Amino acid sequence: MKKKLLSALLCATMVAGSLAGCGGSSKSAEDTTATEETTEEGGEEEAEAEGEEEAAGEDVVTSTAGDPNGTHFELWTFVELHGTFYLNMVEEWNKQNPDKTIEITATTYPYGDMHQKLLMSLQAGTGAPDICDVEVGQFPNVVAGESNWLVPLNDAASPYLETMVTSRMETYQGADGNYYGAPFHVGATVMYYNLKALEDAGLSQKDVDAVVTWDDYEALGKKYLEAIGNPEGKYWTSVDTGGVDWPWIAMAEYGEDWTGGFEGPANVKLDSVKKMLTMQQKWLDEGVAQVSPDGHVDLEAGFQNILDHNIVSFPKAMWYMSRFLNYMPEETGNWYIAPMPVFEKGQPRSVGVGGTGTVVTNQSKDTALAAEFICWAKMGTEGETYIWENLGFDVCNTALWTDDKFAHNDENAYNKFFRNYPYDVLSQISKEIGKISVVAISPTINEQLCTTTLNEVLEDGMDVDEALAEAQDAVDLEQ
């Protein structure tokens, strides 16, 4: 059991650890604006922990905040900005809860090191932190020991569940139906349009808003390309060989899931996936789309491709907004966010992609207090406001989406950058955000698609049915 779980962890790490994008990135393809940093404690043996700490060197970041006389919690993360979030929230918690104050030591590890260290300490039954971030691609490994390793968050989350996005909460469920992770964001997929480029070509926001189906989207793309004279190197959109966002979008629209959920079996030969890949092949053949440089848009080459206006629209999760601010600030005022097109009118128009679920381990000094704090910090108004203002994530508490002070704050950097208010788009699709399960077979599927299948179909023009049959054979070997 231990060997199998560690093998799965290492496999997932090698394929970039994020179901948001399998291709990896100079920054993580995870949902953050921060560089991944690194940590300090919690292995099975002290000597092993010290050895890893020495190897990590100056990459280890450890900070403490809160009441030194309160309950002390050790918290691990793999993103320094996440650690900063928790340290800010503990100060606010202590103001509101003087009878049960907390002190937190937040330690940031490199992505792979932290997840491996966490899994080993959970298996050993000692050395785990009280609280830990777990990236969604690694969550199946950690939740596999749910009955012995993690604390259900159901009771602590109950005050917020009525207004939380259900599909995002379900992403961090165990096979027993309990919630084991508190989410940072929805990761709702939307369509980004360079409205300035479209206007320069004689098109308008009205044309974008009229897009309902993928046929409409393709037609608008052809109209744009014709308007600019179909110059070489210019396209309507790009398709990914290093990430599975596009198949996820298709599956969500048709209510399908290639993982098969906790019960399985996995099946990548779904009609929805075939439709998407076939449509993408057509776009490539007709010059409507290009293959994303370096595999997907969440890499330096992808950012430059957008800056060069080689593409003027693409689908991505809402957390991609931070990429614009961090890597493409000169595009301020040019971009517009809209709901995803669908294959058939009436289908759901979004799916949650990527994410980090925060867990409470059963080794915590006070599991009930740790769970209460984490759910308050990541689901309540104070924490959700911090997450939106400082991390740029689409928060999961829908009660805030229509709160004018929260959603329409004109001083917010993201509201300033885009032509429209992002939460107005989220409100349109609030009941349409689907979920693709993240289970034990997920890393295998993602590795196969990102290293082989998508390249065969989109780069080499391989028959879609043949490529998916080959992928299914590879997946079946791991089921």
Residue, then its C-alpha position, 0 to 999 in steps of 0.5 A: m500500500k505504501k509503495k503504491l501510494l508513493s509511486a502514485l505521488l511521484c508519478a503525479t509530481m512528474v506530470a506537473g502535479s496539477l490537473a490544471g495543466c500537465g505540461g509544467s511551468s517555470k511557475s507552477a501550473e497550479d492556481t497561484t501567482a506565487t513561486e513555489e517555496t519550501t519547508e522544514e519539518g515533519g518526516e518519520e525521522e528527525a535525521e531525515a527531516e534535517g537532511e531534507e531541510e539542509a538540502a532545501g537550504e535558503d528555499v525554506v520559508t518559515s514564519t510564525a504569527g498569532d498568540p504565543n499563549g494560544t493553541h499552536f499549529e504547524l501548517w505546511t504549504f507549497v506556495e509562500l503567498h498561501g502561508t502569508f494568507y494563513l498568517n494574516m487570517v490567524e491575527e483576525w481570528n484572534k481578534q474575533n475569538p479571544d477565548k480560543t486564540i491560535e498561533i501558527t507556524a507556516t512553513t513553505y516547501p517545494y511542491g514535490d518535497m512537501h507532498q512526499k513528506l506529508l504522505m510519508s508522515l501520514q503513513a508513519g503516524t507521526g511528524a505530520p503538520d496540524i494543517c496542510d495544503v494539498e494540491v488537487g492532483q495530489f489529493p487522491n494520494v492523501v485522501a486514500g488514508e482518510s479514515n486514519w489520516l484526515v479529519p472530516l470538515n463537515d461540521a466546521a464547514s456547515p455554517y457556509l455550505e449553503t452558499m459554497v459552490t457544491s461542485r468545488m466542495e465535492t472535489y475534496q470529498g473522500a469515498d465516504g462522502n465526507y469533506y476533507g479539504a477546504p478550497f481556495h477557489v472555484g477555478a471556473t473555466v471561462m472564455y477570455y477575449n481580446l476585445k480591443a483586437l476584435e474592435d480593431a477588426g470591426l467586431s464588438q462586444k455584442d458579437v462576443d456576447a452572441v456566442v452560445t455554441w462552439d459553432d458560433y465561436e468558430a464562426l466568429g473566429k473565422k470572421y475575425l481572421e477574414a477581417i484582418g486578412n488571414p495573415e500568417g502566424k495569426y489565429w483565433t485561438s490555440v489548443d493544448t497538448g500539455g494540459v487537459d482543460w479542453p477535454w474537461i470542458a467537453m466532459a462537463e458540458y455533457g455530464e461525463d467523467w473519464t475517471g469513473g469516480f471512486e468506483g471506476p472504471a476509467n474510460v477516456k473514449l467518451d463521446s464528449v472527448k471525441k467531439m472536442l478533439t475532432m473539433q480541434q483537429k478541424w480548427l487546426d486544419e482550417g487555420v482557425a487555431q494553432v497548437s499552444p507554444d510549449g503545450h499550453v497558455d500557462l507558460e512564458a511562451g504562452f504569455q508572449n503569444i498572447l502579448d503578440h496577439n497571435i491568438v485573441s481568445f482562449p478558455k481558461a480557469m478564472w485563476y488565470m486572471s493573475r497571469f495577466l496582471n503578473y506577466m501581461p500588465e500592458e494588456t490592461g483594458n483590452w480583455y473581456i471575460a465571457p461564459m464558455p461556448v457549449f456544443e448544444k444550447g442549454q448545456p452547463r458552461s463551466v467546470g472547476v479546474g485546478g485548486t488546493g484543498t487544505v486538510v486537517t490531519n488526525q495528528s493535530k493537537d486540537t482537530a476541532l479548533a484547526a478545522e473551525f479555523i480553516c473553514w472560517a478562513k477559507m469560506g467566511t467573508e473575511g478570508e474570501t475577501y483576502i483571497w480575492e483582493n490579494l490572490g485573485f482567485d474566484v472565491c467559492n462563497t457565492a453569497l459574495w458574488t452579488d455583493d456590490k462592495f465585494a464584486h464591484n470594487d473599482e479599486n480591485a486590481y482585477n476589476k481594473f484590468f478587465r473590461n467587465y467585472p469577473y464576478d458578473v460572469l460567475s453569477q451568470i454561470s453559478k449553477e453551471i459549474g461542473k466537476i471532474s473527479v480527482v481520484a487515484i487513476s487521475p494522474t495516469i490519465n493526465e500523464q497519458l493524455c499530456t505526454t502522448t495522446l494530445n500530441e498524436v491527435l493535435e500535432d500528428g493528426m492521428d485518428v481520434d478514435e485510434a488515439l483514444a483507444e491507445a490511451q485506454d489501453a495504457v489506462d487499463l494497465e493501471q486500473 
